[in-house]
Amino acid sequence: MGVIALRITPQADADLNESADYIARDNPQAAVRFLDAVESDTQKLRLQPELGSLRYCDLLPGIGPVRFWPVHGFPNWLIFYLSSSTEILIIRVLNGKRDLPALL
């Protein structure tokens, strides 16, 4: 298997910035840890793209099986992604306490 590329949608990038800003309000160091954890987890998903759960895959019919993975150390935050043999596409990074069906 070759190297799997990693792409992040503009919406996922905005989600990351919004989430880090939200966390930083109470704890700036935790916001840095959050971003580091997302980076680490996305690299892990590049190596093992089938790690994530398919629980929310029916929320986006027609675009392929959407998986999610909880951010290490921040279990309320979820990385939503699509995977193929050549790429991991991060589509959203959301707090699981939000209205996920409406956001996805």
ABEGO torsion letter per residue (X at the ends): XBBBBBBBBAAAAAAAAAAAAAAAAABAAAAAAAAAAAAAAAAAAAABAAABBAAAAAABBGAEBBBBBBBBGBAABBBBBBBBAABBBBABBBBAABBAAAAX
